[in-house]
Amino acid sequence: MPHSSINLIRDIPDFPSPGIIFKDITPVLADAAAFQSVVSDMAAPYAGIGLTHVAGIEARGFILATPIADRLGLGFVPIRKPGKLPAATRSVSYKLEYGVDELQIHEDAVGPGDRVLIVDDVIATGGTAAATIELIEQLGATVVGLSVYVELAFLNGATRLNGTPLTALVVYA
């Protein structure tokens, strides 16, 4: 059964480039009841399983990850683009359809014994999520799962997660 908030997601044709249909979740975020429901439903499967941190992927992942971390009583770890984190960082480069991108994490953000939930708004091709998993594992922590609001399953992003469990509230097959 689709999540009750699905009717608020709007399609924006040709954004950010021609031929793309962008799934815009900003109407969901603007609706207090829908936003609270999404946060609660994304957090629920991970309550009481011994997590230590929630990592959010820049930028829209921050919007969901911080209230989920709060709801679970955990700290928040930002995964950022280069040059945004002030302390020593670890970096991973990854391929996009149109080039290469890079993500960073503070070297002291997580470590051995930590159990991390990664949160993002959408998983599409899975490159960003796979890079985030690699960053966290390089620091010795365990990635327990990836929780997203929307999965564009037709792009097969879950196949790039190396077995990391994925939960999504809305799936476009």
N, C-alpha and C positions, 0 to 999 in steps of 0.2 A: 504494500500500500504506500503510495507516495506521501511524503511529508506534507503536512497541512500548509506549509509556507510556499509550496511550489507555484501556486497561482500568482504570487507576488514577483517571481523571477521574470524579468522581461528580456526579450531578444532584441539586440541592437545589431542590425545588419551592417556588414562592411566595416566593423570595428575590431581590432585596430587597423586592419587592412582589408582590401577588397576580397570578398569570398568568405570571410570569417563571420559567423553569427555569434556574437558575444553574449554570454549569459550574465546579465546585470543583476547583481544581488542587492544593490543599494536600496530598492524599495523594501526588501526584507529587513534590512538594517534600520530603516526609518520607522518601521512599524514595531512599537514597543513589545506587543504581545508576541509577534512572530519572532523577533530577535531573541527574546527570553526563551521561547520554545526551542529555537535552534541551538542556543547555547546549552540549555538543559539536556536536550536530546543527544548532542555531540559529546557531552561530558559523561552521561549516565553509564555507558558501557565500561568506563575506565575508573569508576569510583571504587575505592577499597581494594585495589589490586597491587598496591605497593609501588606506585609511581613516585618519583622524586621531583620531576620537572615536566613542564609543558614548553615545547619549543614552537615558536611561531615563525612562519616564513614571510619575509617582507613582500609586499606591504599589506595586502588585504588579509593575509593570515594573522597579522597582529590583532586585527579587529575581533576575530573569533578566539584566538588563543589566550589573550589576557583574561577575558571573563571566564573562560573554561578553567584556566589555572586558578583563578579566584574561587570558582565553584568547587574545585577539587582540593582546595587548600594547599596549593603547590606554588613554587616559584616559576617565573616566566623567563625563558631564554630566547633572545632575539637572534634570528638568522638573517643576516643583512647583506646587501650589495657592498662591494669594496669601498673602503674609505669612510664608512659610517660608524664603525665601532672604535672607541678611543684607546682601548688597551691592546695587548698582544693578541693576535688573531691567528687562526688556522683557516686556510682557504682551499676551496675545491673549484676547479673549472669544469664546465660541462657543455655539451653541444646542444645547440638549438637548431631548429629547421633552417635558420637564417644566419647562423654564426656561432659564437661561443660566449658564454656568460660565466659569472663567478659568484660564489657565495662565501660568506665568512661567519665565524663564530669566535667568541672570546675563548682563548686557550684554557681558561680556568672556569668556564661556564658549567661544564659537567666533567665527570671522570669515572674511573672504575667503580662499580657498585651502583651507579646511578641508573635509574630506569625512566626513560623519556618517552612521552607521547608527542608526536609531531602533529601540528594543526595547520591547515591551510584552507582557503576558501574553496578552491577548485583543483582537481587533478585532471590534467589533459593528457599530454604525452608522457608525463612522469619524470622528465629530466630534472626538474627542480627538486622534486621529492627525493629522487635517488641521490642527488648531490647532498641533500640535507642529511639523509641517512648515513652517507659516507662520512660527512663531517663529524657527526655525533659519535659514530663508531671509531673514528680515528682517535678520539679523546678517551676511548676505553669504556664509554657508557653503552648501555643496551637500549635499542629502540624497541619499545613494546608494541607500538602501532602507529598508524597514520590515520587521523580523523579529518575528513573533509566534509564540507557542506554539499558540494556538487561534484559528481564524477561524470566525466564525459567518456563513458565506457567504450564507445566506438573508436576512440583513439588508442585504446589498449595500454594506457599508462600504468596500470597495476602490474603489468608484466615486467616492468623495470625496477620493481621494489625489492627484488631478491628475497621474496618470501615474507616480507614485513606485512602483517595483517592490515587490511584497509577497511575502514568503515566510512560509509557515505550516506547522508540522509536523502539525497536526491540523486538518482542515477538516470542519465540519458543514454539509452542503449543504442 
